[in-house]
Amino acid sequence: MKVLIIDDDADIRSIARLSLSRLGGMDVIEAASGAEGVRKAQDEKPDVILLDIMMPAMDGSETLAALRSQPATATTPVILLTAKARWAEVERMTALGVAGVLIKPFDPRTLPGDVRALVESQLNP
């Protein structure tokens, strides 16, 4: 499984990359901004995208809209990463048509399984 992590926090990207690649055996691509993420998603065609909500310049909602507007990424499963754990916020984000929401800080030991489960649940509702 090829995963694209779009997050402006280098530490989050690093922890997620190590978890997904070493524990999950996944190929991982990183992007430090929404704009870079949209470009890499079109070029790399990942199987799933982990997308931070709170980023400068182009936030997660804007990045998701850009991904959905491109034929190459319109149906790619997106899992949102957020530090906002309020139920109303999670419901709003889920309504955007994402595969799921993971709350930061996530558990690196369970991240690969969590990602696989969310992708599977979207593909097999």
N, C-alpha and C positions, 0 to 999 in steps of 0.2 A: 504494500500500500504506500502510495506517495502522498505525503502531507506537506502542505504549505502553512507555515506559521507566520502570521502578520501581527507584529507587536512592536511598539516603539521601545520597549524595555529589553535591553540586551540580556539581562539576567534571566528573565522569563523565557526568552527564546532559547537560551543556552540550556536551561533546565529541561524545557520541553523537548528540545532536540536530543539531549542525552537519554531521556526517558523513552522517547518514541523509537529512537534508533537502536539503543543498546538493549532495552527490555522488550521492545515491541517488534524489532527487526524491520522497521519501516524506513523508507527513504524520506529524508527531511530536507526541505528547502526553507530558507528564512527570508523575510522582508521586514525592514525597519519602519516602513510607513505604508499608508493605504495606497498611495500612488505606485510605489514599488511593488506592492503586493498584487495589484491589478495587472501590472505588466508581467510579473513572474507567473501569475496564474494563467495568463494567455499563452505564454511561452512554454511553460512546464506541464500544463494540464494535470494538476494534482487530482488525486482521488477524493481528497477532503481538505478543507481549509479551516485552520484555527484562527479566529479573528478577534483581536482585542477591540473593545468598544471605545475606550477612552484613549484617543491618540490626537496629537496636535495636527493642525492643517486639515487632514482628511480623516474624520473619525470613523468608527466602525459602521455606523448607519450609512454614511456616504460611500464607504468602501463596498458595503454589501450591495447598495444600489448600482454602483459601477460594475460589480461582478455580474449581477443579474441582467444588466443591459447588454452584455457581450455574449454572442452565441456560444463561444468556447467555454464559458463559465456559468451560463444561465442556470444550469441544473446541478452544478457541483455542490455536494453537501457542505454546508458551512456550520461550524460549531463556534459559538461566541464565547469569548473569555471575558469575564468581568469581575471586578472587585465589588460591584454593587449587588448585594444579595437580597435586596428588598423584593418581596413577592410580586408587587405590581410592575416593577421594572423587568423582572424575569418574564412575566406574562407578556409584556409589551414586546420584548425582544423575540420571544418564541412566536408571536403573531407575525413577525416579519418573514416567516417561512424558513427558519433555520432548522438544522437537524437537532440542535439542542444547545444548552447553555452550561458551561463549566465555570464554577466560582473560583476566583483566585483567593488565596493560594490553593492550587490544586495539589493533589498527592502524586508525586512523580512515580511512585510504585504502582499506582492504579491507572495512570493516564492512558497507556496504550489500550487497556481493556475498556476504559470509559469511551475512548474515541471509537473503537470498533463497535461497541454496543450502540452508540448513538447513530453511527452510519447505518448499521444493520436495521435499526428501528425505522429509519427513514426509508430505506429501500424496501423493507417488508413491514408495512404498517399493520 
